[in-house]
Amino acid sequence: MVQSVERAFAILDAVAQRPAGVTALADRLDLPKSTVSRLLSSLEQVGAVERFDGRRWRVGPSVEAFARTVPPERSLAALAQSMLADLVRSVGEDAGLGVPDGYEVLYIDQVECDHPVQVRDWTGTRAPMHAVPSGLVFMADWPEDAVDAYVARGLAALTPQTVVDPKQIRKRLEDVRRTGYAWGREEFVAGINSVAAPVRDAHGHALAAIHAHGPSYRFPAGGVERRVTEAVVAAARAVSRQLVRDERGSGL
């Protein structure tokens, strides 16, 4: 009985982080497909999960009712989930959400595309600020002395493309302040390109970043870089607007 409850909660946690089908959930949780299917059926009966798109599962209405008792700003990943899904459909590549964690970016959510060749799930991964677009987005909000302190620590080159020259870093931060987004080309991991834009709270602070990423051989495809950039910026602004509405609604 205890084992079944633990497994049910594991499934709930998995679909809350990223909706998926039975096979993907079984692989992620290292459980038999028959067990996952049986527990999903039981959870569906009490409204804890629901099926959508014919084959994938997500958190159901009964869990969402409990979640409404939690201030929305405490669940940024849940707030951004639908916008990330829309972004994936728009650009055809994975999209994710990152937050600042000291001098690193912590990726807290990712929605995957349906492309047969995909990059890994970066949820839970940390990356140095200077090596990823999300980090540059955060650093662009920092005062100069904070930027000085960061570069004084030394900038690690994670790939041959990682920008480690302090002057170039500062120039890139100026560009982010001017344009509102940042691109990274094989700077964190060889073969992966990414673009990010800030999610801002009611005070204008960049408290998170939305990004899209994909294999460098296809992302961005020729002639669509501007469209991809605009889609990422639009998604980040949509999350920002929702966050501000929720903050005001909660009296913060």
Secondary structure in CASP SS format (residue, H / E / C, confidence):
PFRMAT SS
TARGET T0000
AUTHOR 0000-0000-0000
METHOD secondary structure of the structure
MODEL  1
M C 1.00
V H 1.00
Q H 1.00
S H 1.00
V H 1.00
E H 1.00
R H 1.00
A H 1.00
F H 1.00
A H 1.00
I H 1.00
L H 1.00
D H 1.00
A H 1.00
V H 1.00
A H 1.00
Q H 1.00
R C 1.00
P C 1.00
A E 1.00
G C 1.00
V H 1.00
T H 1.00
A H 1.00
L H 1.00
A H 1.00
D H 1.00
R H 1.00
L H 1.00
D C 1.00
L C 1.00
P C 1.00
K H 1.00
S H 1.00
T H 1.00
V H 1.00
S H 1.00
R H 1.00
L H 1.00
L H 1.00
S H 1.00
S H 1.00
L H 1.00
E H 1.00
Q H 1.00
V C 1.00
G C 1.00
A C 1.00
V E 1.00
E E 1.00
R E 1.00
F E 1.00
D C 1.00
G C 1.00
R C 1.00
R E 1.00
W E 1.00
R E 1.00
V E 1.00
G C 1.00
P H 1.00
S H 1.00
V H 1.00
E H 1.00
A H 1.00
F H 1.00
A H 1.00
R C 1.00
T C 1.00
V C 1.00
P C 1.00
P H 1.00
E H 1.00
R H 1.00
S C 1.00
L H 1.00
A H 1.00
A H 1.00
L H 1.00
A H 1.00
Q H 1.00
S H 1.00
M H 1.00
L H 1.00
A H 1.00
D H 1.00
L H 1.00
V H 1.00
R H 1.00
S H 1.00
V H 1.00
G C 1.00
E C 1.00
D E 1.00
A E 1.00
G E 1.00
L E 1.00
G E 1.00
V E 1.00
P E 1.00
D E 1.00
G C 1.00
Y C 1.00
E E 1.00
V E 1.00
L E 1.00
Y E 1.00
I E 1.00
D E 1.00
Q E 1.00
V E 1.00
E C 1.00
C C 1.00
D C 1.00
H C 1.00
P C 1.00
V C 1.00
Q C 1.00
V C 1.00
R C 1.00
D C 1.00
W C 1.00
T C 1.00
G C 1.00
T C 1.00
R E 1.00
A E 1.00
P E 1.00
M H 1.00
H H 1.00
A H 1.00
V C 1.00
P H 1.00
S H 1.00
G H 1.00
L H 1.00
V H 1.00
F H 1.00
M H 1.00
A C 1.00
D C 1.00
W C 1.00
P C 1.00
E H 1.00
D H 1.00
A H 1.00
V H 1.00
D H 1.00
A H 1.00
Y H 1.00
V H 1.00
A H 1.00
R C 1.00
G C 1.00
L C 1.00
A C 1.00
A C 1.00
L C 1.00
T C 1.00
P C 1.00
Q C 1.00
T C 1.00
V C 1.00
V C 1.00
D C 1.00
P H 1.00
K H 1.00
Q H 1.00
I H 1.00
R H 1.00
K H 1.00
R H 1.00
L H 1.00
E H 1.00
D H 1.00
V H 1.00
R H 1.00
R H 1.00
T H 1.00
G C 1.00
Y C 1.00
A E 1.00
W E 1.00
G E 1.00
R E 1.00
E C 1.00
E C 1.00
F C 1.00
V C 1.00
A C 1.00
G C 1.00
I E 1.00
N E 1.00
S E 1.00
V E 1.00
A E 1.00
A E 1.00
P E 1.00
V E 1.00
R E 1.00
D C 1.00
A C 1.00
H C 1.00
G C 1.00
H C 1.00
A E 1.00
L E 1.00
A E 1.00
A E 1.00
I E 1.00
H E 1.00
A E 1.00
H E 1.00
G E 1.00
P E 1.00
S C 1.00
Y C 1.00
R C 1.00
F C 1.00
P C 1.00
A C 1.00
G C 1.00
G C 1.00
V C 1.00
E H 1.00
R H 1.00
R H 1.00
V H 1.00
T H 1.00
E H 1.00
A H 1.00
V H 1.00
V H 1.00
A H 1.00
A H 1.00
A H 1.00
R H 1.00
A H 1.00
V H 1.00
S H 1.00
R H 1.00
Q H 1.00
L H 1.00
V H 1.00
R H 1.00
D H 1.00
E H 1.00
R H 1.00
G H 1.00
S C 1.00
G C 1.00
L C 1.00
END
